[in-house]
């Protein structure tokens, strides 16, 4: 295979034509600072607030509840630290899950080091958190539950509405990292009932470096970046107007397309899974039914390390991953997989293929062939290395 086929859209996605077209004027013709009072600044401010309304509409929120950020990591951090400042007390309690991205896990580890108690729920083998397991851990000191909407590693879509209801029965704030879910499955903050929700533009064909935090807490989030008082006094710094406009356009486009895109991607995903599972020793991970429509994730027996498979696929023109695109990605993905009762050895042999509406049936068939061939080659090399060493 000589052509490049991109199937790592959970890591990042190409900017859509609609988003790019919306962004371009704001780099040159409409480049004003939204805080300026002359017409060029007023035009930028209007674009900013129009984008806020678009994002709010796409998420079922009010525009006053949307705060723009630099991406999902900042949104997650801000949500957690704001909840701690708003409701937390010395020795307070937070409940989360072992599925979480480091953008949630590391801030919570920091809180734990500062004296808070953090409970990490282990999901079932399908990556689901049961409402009963959450309820059993809540105490009078619990002030926050943070559980992701959909797993970046195994693709499971969690029942956030039910989990949120459990927390709210005890008057506890609920945050969800919806970075992988927004634009791919319906995400409506009123339906879910959540208090805080994080998104990132580049996961749904918007630009990198821009995201948003939804907060329905009846006051503006506490600022932890001080300066000129942008974002209603909560996040200082000149706004990334082109990025915000592009994110809003991309999210609007993705939400409008959901009725057709979900079926298209689920059909492609199922076609890909069926082809890859013809190879013995390949196991689908995550919930086989309640999962992101374009997400297929596996663990594979007989490999020395999954990185060898990713490299071999790259040689065949396929851009794939082991489960997380961030630093120390293999370790982060492995931690999630071992929490699903997958052995440490097998968890290092993960493969994640995440599709977009730009992928075709022909590409899926080529990827299926490439994965099958790459698995066999890496297995042969692993056997040869084993016999050579013995």
N, C-alpha and C positions, 0 to 999 in steps of 0.2 A: 504494500500500500504506500503510495507516494503522496497522496493528498492528505491534508491535515483535517482531522475530525475532532471537534471540541466537544467533550462530554464531561466537563467539570464546572457546570453552571452553578453548583452550590458554593463554589469558591468565589467566582465572579462571573458576570455575564456581559456580553457586548452591549454597548449603548444602542438603543433602538433608534431608527431613523426619526421617529416622532420626537423622541427626547432630544436628540442631537439638533434637530431643526428648531426646537423651542429654545435651546441653550444659546445657539450661535449669536443672535443679536446682542446678548448681554456680555459678550467679550469685547465688543467694539462700539457699535452704534448706541447701545443702551447700557453703557458701562458705569453709570453713576453710583455713588454711595447712597444707600437707602436713607441714611441719616441726614443728608444734605437737603436744604429747604428749597433750592431752585428746581426748575422743571426736570432736569436730568436725574436729580436725586428723587424727586417725586415719582418719576416713571419707574425707577428701580424699586422704590417702596411699594408701589402698586403691584409690580410683578411678584414681590416677596409675599404680600398679603393674599394675592390671587392664588399663589402656590400653596399657602397655608390652608386656604379654603378647599383647594383641590385635595390635598392630603387628608384633611379632616373628613371630607365627604367620602373618600375612598375607604376610610377606616370607621365610618359611622360616628365620628366625633364632632365636637364643636371646634371652630377654628381657635378659640381661646385656650383650648386644651392641647394644642400642638406647639412644640418647641423644637426648633431646628438645631442639629448637632453636626459633628464631623463624621458620624457613622454609628453603627451598632454598638461598638465597644464603649464609646462615650455615653450613648443613651443608656446602656446597661449600668455603667458605673454611676451615672447621675441618679438613676432611679433608686439604686440600692442605698447610696449615701444620703439621698434626700429622705427616703423612708426612715433611715436610721435617725437622722436629725429631727424628723417630724414626730416619730412615734417611739423611737428607741430609747431605752434607759440603760444605765450601766448594768451589764450582765443580761441584757435583753436577748431574746431568742429569735432565730431565723430558721425557716425550713426551706430546703432546696432539694435538688435531685442530682444524682451522679451523671446525668445526661448533659449537664450544662456546659456551655462554651466557657473558656477561660475568662471571658469578659464578665461573666457572673461569678465563676468559681473563685477567681483570685481576689476580687473585692471582698467576697465573703470570708475568705481565708484571712484577709487583713483585719476584718471586724473581729474574727475569732481571736486573732493575736492581741487585739485590744481589749479583750475580756467578754465579748459577746459569745453566746452559745449558738453553734450552727449545727443543725441536724441535716444529714444528707440521706435522702430516701433512695433506696435501690429499686429500680423498676423490675417488672417481670421480664421474662425472656423476650417478649415482643417489644420491649421498650416503653410499656405503658405504666403509669403510676396509678395505683388504685386509690379512690377517694378514702377508703377505710384506712389505708396505711398513712395517708396524710392526717386524717382526723386523729389517729392514735398518738401522733407526735405533738399536737398543738397543746400549748399550756397558757396560763394567764400571762406569762412573760413574752409570748410570741407576738411580734409586731409586724412581721413580714413573711410572706411565702413568695419565692421566686422559682417558677418552673417554666421551661421553654414551651412554645407552642408546637414546634416541630424540630426533630433532631437533625442536625447537620451531618451526623455520622451515619445513622441507620435509617433516617427518613420517616420515622414514626411520627404521626400527627396525634398529639395528646388531647384528652378530653378536658380542655382548660375550663370550659363553662362549669362542669361538674366540680372540678377541683377548686375553682374560685368560690363557688357557693359554699363549700365546706369551710373555707377560710372566713368568709363573710359572716357565717353563723356565729363566729367568735369575735367579730369586729376587727379582723386582721386584714391588713393591706395585702393586695395580690399584684405582683409584677410578673409579666411574661415577656421573654425574649422571643419576638415574632420575626426575627431577621430572616429565617429560612422560610417562613410561612407566608408573609405578606406578598401579595401579587401572584401566589401559586395556589392557594386555597382561600376560601372566604374568611376574612378576618374583620369582624365587626366588634368594636369595643363594647357597645351596648349589649349585644347578644352574649358576648363572653362574660361581661360584668367586671372586667379587670379595672384596677385603679391606675396601673402604669404599664406601658407597652412600648417596646423598642423596635425600630425598623432601620434598615440600611439600604440606600439607593442602589448600590451596584449588584444587589442580589436579584433585582427584577428589571434589568436592562436600563437602569439609570446610571449616572456617573459614580465613580469612587469618591470617597472623602466627604460624603454628605449623608445624613440620616435624620431621624426625628424621634422625639420622645413624646408619647401621649401621657398626660397626667390629668386625672380628674380630681386630684386632691384640691380642696377649695381654697387654694392659695397658690401663688406662683412657686415653682421649685426653688429651693435655696440655691443661690449662685455660688459655684465654686471656681468660677473664672471671673475675676473682677476687672472693671475697666469702664468702658463707655456706657454700659447699661443696656445693650441691645437685648433682643428677645424678651421684651417686657421686664427688663431689669434682671433677668435670670441667667443670661449667658452673654457676657461681654465679648466684643470682637466684631469687626465688620463682617456682615453676613456674606456667605458664598452664594451670591445671587444666581450665577449661571448653574451651579450645581443644584441648588434648591429648585429652580425652574425645571431642570432636567429630571430630577427625582419625581417631582409632582406630575410631570407629563408621563413619565414611565409608569408610575403607579396607577394613574388614571387609565392608561392604555391597558395595563395588565388586568386590572379589575373589570374593565369593560369586556375583555376577551375571555374571562374565566369560564363562562358556560361552554365555550368551544375548546379552549386550550386545555382544560382539565381532562376532557375525554381524549383529545388527541395525544396528549402526553402519557396518559395512563395506558392507552393502546400501544404506543411506542415502547413504553417501559416494560409492559407485559411481554411484548414480542422479544425484547432484549433478554429479559430474565429467562424466558423459555429456552432461548438459544444457548445461553451460558450455562444453564443448569443441566444441559445434556452431558456436560463434562463431569465425570465422577469426582467426588470430593469437594464439590462447590456448594456452599450453603448460603442461602439468602438470609440476611440479618434484618431485624426490625419487624414491625407489624406487617404481615403480608397483605392486609386489607386497608387499614387506616394508616396510609403512608402518603408522602408527597407524590403527586402524579408522575413527575419526571425522575424520581430517585430510585436507583437500584444499588444495593450494597451487599457485599458478599464477604465471607471468609473462605480461604482456599487451603486445602491440605496439601502437603508435600512440597512446600516452598521453604527455602532457607530464610527469606525475608520478603515481605510484600513489596519493598522498594525495588527489588529486582524486576518484579512484574511491571511496575509503573514505568521503569526505564525501558523495558522490552516493548511495551505498548508505544512509548514515545518513538522508538525506532521504527515502528510501523505507522506512525502518523496519528496516533490516538492520544489525546490529552485527557488523562484521567487522574485520580488521586487515591490516597489510602484512607481518606475520611475526614480530613480537616486541612485547610489551606494555611493555617497560622503557624507561627514558630513552634518548633518541637511537635509538629503535626502528628507524627506517628505515635508519640507518647500520649497525646491528648485523645486521639481516636482509640488507642489501645485501652486507656482507662475506662472509656465508655463501654467498650466491648466486654472487658472483663467484668464490669458491673452487671452485664447481661448473662453471666455464668458461662462465658466463652473463655477457654483456657488462655493463659498469657501467651503461650507459644502461637496458638492459632490466631489470637487477636492481632498479632504483628503481621499477619498475612491478609490484610483487608484490601478490598477493592471497592471504590465508590464511583459509579457512573451516574452523572446527573444531566438530564436532557433539557433542551429548550425547544420552543416552537420553531426555531430555525433548523433543527435537526429533521432529517427525512427517514423514511423507511429504508431506503437504500443505504444510508449512513449507518443506521442501526444494524443492518445485516452485515455490513463491513466490520463494524465494531465487534459484533458477536464472533465473526471469524477470527479477527485479530486477537481477541481475548483467549479463544480456544487454543490458537497456535502459540500464543505467548505463554500460557500456563504450561503447555507441554514442553516448550523449550526450557523454561525455568526449572521445571521438575527434573528434566534430563540433566541439566547443569548441576542441580542440587545433589542428585544421585551420584554423578561423576565426582563431585567434590567430596562426598561422604566416603566413597570407596577409595579415593586417592589418599584421604587422611587416615584410613584404617588399613 
